[in-house]
Amino acid sequence: MKKKLNVVLSYMKTKRKTFITREELERWQQQQVDKHLEFVRNHSPYFHEQLATHHWEELSYMNKTIMMEHFDSLNTKGIRKEEAMQLALEAEKTRNFKAQIDDVTVGLSSGTSGNRGIFLVSEQEQSEWAGVILAKLLPRGLFSREKIAFFLRANSNLYESVKSRTIQFSFFDLIEPIETHVERLNELQPTIIVAPPSLLRMLASAKQSGELQVAPIKMISVAEVLEPVDKKYIEGIFNLRLDIVYQATEGFIAHTCSHGTLHLNEDIMLIEKKFLDKEKLRFSPIITDFKRTTQPMIRYELNDILTLAKEPCSCGSVMTSIESIEGRSDDIFRLSSLTGKSTVVIFPDFIRRAVMAASDDIEEYRVIQTERDRIVVQLKLKNQKELAEQQVVDKLKEIFELFNAQLPTIITKPYEKQSPLKKLKRIETCIQGQ
Ligand SMILES: [Zn+2]
């Protein structure tokens, strides 16, 4: 009962909170940070020590490695890493995700690079998170009946907390085959579907063939980069706008507003920008979440690449508008310069645009840098296969020339379908030993 009340309270607080000017938002954020630091200083031995000698804005950026290294002294509940890891692994194995230590849910982050993180969230934090997410995403308010189909690699208590009399929440485990999902969805008739775009794409194709018969009013892309090629296909088949929720185990970072623009959730966290280019358009977010008390996220660096929108959004929100989430900084292509003396850095978006501009016959693609001088392109093409392949190679070469990079060998291959359990990355760097 208390839990539900907390969800509703958080929902109303989020709905009510509006900021007229950017200055007003920033002033309010600073107050929230100060309040939060006061708590953290008193309850986390790690931050007690750090903040004794540093102003918070001077703290070096935190990341998963540092967080895991100082796990025991960093969290505010005295939870030990070994105990938490054992519990999380057990939950993953049995796919029973109810594991808790006291009232704290333990979760594993799906680390793509192999280093997995353990995340801790208390019941209070869960309820607050649920309230915020409902306030920002429910298209018809808290008291309208919705059936939400939520596709995830692993369930967690976190998501179970978004449940009420009017909101029916059904979890779909990505480990199940697509036929099972289609059958369950036909029965459920969800009004909202939340899933990674690779899965949404499979659902779109099932709808196209007539097997899937659902008509949701809202669809939300999560967990993978939403590529224009997939967005267009999914939106076309379901005849709606596909929205984005940018949510990681580290926090709920951004979402699409009613006008279709991604905004940073600066009403729950302060986000500094670590710029990655001279033009100051691309950045990695450094988050300070003033709602996370069990496992504080202070100046936590995410290695995603976000691009700032050039124009403010017509919705009038003072929260930062984002043009796109490009991918992870691990997936930047690095080639040798023409002189061989330096490295040329090419952001995923340049590769994406080159492929999309090459041919209208591309249905799906992947571009993978496998060596410093070798790039593999997988293509699923409608027709004119040889012509389209050549056009993609030419467009990529144009980009590499533009950047004064030594031309790598570009190999084209047929498109290989990936398991839905793996995060789909259309642009990826997989160089051994790097
Ligand atoms: Zn907006």
Boltz pocket constraint, residues with backbone or C-beta under 6 A from the ligand:
constraints:
  - pocket:
      binder: B
      contacts: [[A, 257], [A, 258], [A, 259], [A, 260], [A, 261], [A, 263], [A, 313], [A, 314], [A, 315], [A, 316], [A, 317]]
      max_distance: 6.0
